[in-house]
Amino acid sequence: MATDIYQSQIGEPTAWKIDGALINFDDNNADLLATSLSIQYNRGLSTQFPINSNRRIIIATTPQGQATIGSIIGPIGDLKSFLDRYGDVCQVNSNTMTLRPAGINPCKDDPNFQNLKFTLSGCLLAGINVTVNNDNGMGLVTSQLSLSFVGLQIENTN
């Protein structure tokens, strides 16, 4: 085992095959499909240097997340239900979304291998972008939804 320049222990690399991802908006909208998902979860950090000390103080703010979902596809009733629920600020406490990698298989037996599940909580629809294009005489409609969320949990599903 080699030691890197930062003195962290480097082990043998592990490889996995991932075939896709499963997104579940909630139990009632299991028939909806999304073409893409991007998640960003940040918190602000401020470093203060007091004039009467040689220490530094790091202040962390409350985290906030943004998710961008490309083209949600499904039955119109389920899509309307999704927009009504995730667009209603009064339901923000019960709006969750989960993301799980699908079709994951380690390339060799790995006793440390674990599937992960990402759960976004406090989701609220922040914006909708719809684009209509004429591509060689064929109408093409694409959409993108942006959501705000307040919590991100990562857990093992094994």
C-alpha positions in Angstrom: 0.0 0.0 0.0 1.4 3.4 -1.0 1.3 6.6 1.0 0.4 9.7 -1.0 1.8 13.2 -0.5 -1.0 14.1 2.0 -0.2 11.0 4.1 -3.6 9.3 3.3 -3.6 5.6 2.8 -4.2 4.5 -0.8 -5.7 1.1 -1.3 -6.4 -1.0 -4.3 -8.9 0.6 -6.7 -12.4 -0.9 -6.9 -14.4 -0.9 -10.1 -18.2 -1.1 -10.5 -20.5 -1.2 -13.5 -23.5 1.1 -13.3 -26.2 0.8 -15.9 -28.5 3.7 -15.0 -30.4 5.4 -12.2 -33.9 5.1 -10.7 -35.7 8.3 -9.6 -38.7 8.1 -7.4 -40.6 11.3 -6.8 -42.9 9.7 -4.2 -45.0 6.6 -3.9 -47.9 8.1 -5.8 -46.0 9.1 -8.9 -44.1 5.9 -9.6 -45.1 6.0 -13.4 -43.2 9.3 -14.1 -39.9 9.1 -15.9 -37.1 11.7 -16.1 -34.6 12.1 -18.9 -31.9 13.7 -16.6 -31.3 14.8 -13.1 -28.6 17.2 -11.7 -28.2 17.8 -7.9 -26.3 20.6 -6.2 -26.2 20.9 -2.4 -24.1 23.6 -0.9 -23.6 25.6 2.2 -21.8 28.9 2.6 -18.5 29.1 4.5 -17.1 32.3 5.9 -13.7 32.6 7.4 -13.1 35.3 10.0 -9.7 36.4 11.3 -10.0 38.2 14.6 -7.5 41.0 15.1 -6.8 40.0 18.7 -6.0 36.4 17.9 -3.9 34.3 15.5 -6.7 31.8 15.1 -9.3 31.7 12.4 -13.0 31.1 12.8 -15.0 29.3 10.2 -18.8 29.9 10.1 -21.0 27.5 8.2 -24.4 28.6 7.0 -27.5 26.5 6.5 -27.3 24.2 3.5 -29.5 24.7 0.4 -29.9 22.5 -2.6 -31.0 22.8 -6.2 -32.1 20.0 -8.5 -32.7 20.2 -12.2 -34.8 17.6 -13.9 -35.0 17.2 -17.6 -38.2 16.3 -19.3 -40.5 14.5 -17.0 -42.5 12.0 -19.0 -45.7 10.1 -18.0 -49.4 10.0 -17.9 -50.9 13.5 -17.9 -52.8 12.9 -14.6 -49.6 11.8 -12.8 -47.7 14.8 -14.2 -50.4 17.2 -13.1 -50.4 15.6 -9.6 -46.6 16.0 -9.5 -46.8 19.7 -10.5 -49.6 20.4 -8.0 -47.9 18.7 -5.1 -44.3 19.9 -5.7 -45.5 23.4 -6.6 -47.5 23.8 -3.4 -45.4 25.4 -0.7 -47.8 24.1 2.0 -46.7 20.5 1.1 -43.0 21.2 1.1 -42.4 19.1 4.3 -43.7 15.9 2.7 -42.1 16.4 -0.7 -39.2 14.0 -1.1 -37.3 12.5 -4.1 -35.0 9.5 -4.1 -32.3 8.6 -6.5 -30.7 5.2 -6.6 -28.0 4.0 -9.1 -29.4 1.0 -10.9 -27.8 -2.1 -12.3 -24.6 -1.7 -10.1 -22.4 -4.8 -10.0 -18.9 -4.8 -8.6 -16.3 -6.2 -11.1 -15.1 -8.6 -8.5 -16.3 -9.8 -5.1 -16.0 -6.8 -2.8 -17.1 -7.2 0.8 -17.2 -3.4 1.2 -19.5 -2.9 -1.8 -22.7 -1.1 -0.8 -25.6 0.4 -2.9 -26.4 4.0 -2.1 -29.6 5.9 -2.0 -29.9 9.7 -2.2 -33.0 11.2 -0.6 -33.8 14.9 -1.2 -36.3 16.4 1.3 -38.2 19.6 1.5 -38.5 19.7 -2.3 -40.3 22.7 -3.9 -40.8 23.5 -7.6 -38.9 26.7 -8.3 -39.3 27.0 -12.1 -40.3 25.4 -15.3 -38.6 26.0 -18.7 -40.3 24.7 -21.8 -38.7 25.0 -25.3 -40.4 24.3 -28.6 -38.2 23.9 -31.7 -38.8 23.2 -35.3 -36.2 20.6 -36.4 -36.5 19.9 -40.1 -40.3 20.2 -40.1 -40.7 18.2 -36.8 -41.8 19.9 -33.7 -39.6 19.1 -30.7 -40.8 20.0 -27.2 -38.3 19.8 -24.3 -38.8 20.9 -20.7 -36.7 21.4 -17.6 -37.8 21.7 -14.0 -35.8 23.3 -11.2 -36.5 22.4 -7.6 -35.2 23.7 -4.4 -34.6 21.3 -1.5 -33.5 21.7 2.1 -32.0 18.3 3.0 -29.9 15.6 1.4 -29.4 12.2 3.0 -27.1 9.4 1.6 -27.6 5.9 3.0 -26.6 2.4 2.3 -29.4 0.1 1.0 -27.6 -3.2 1.7 
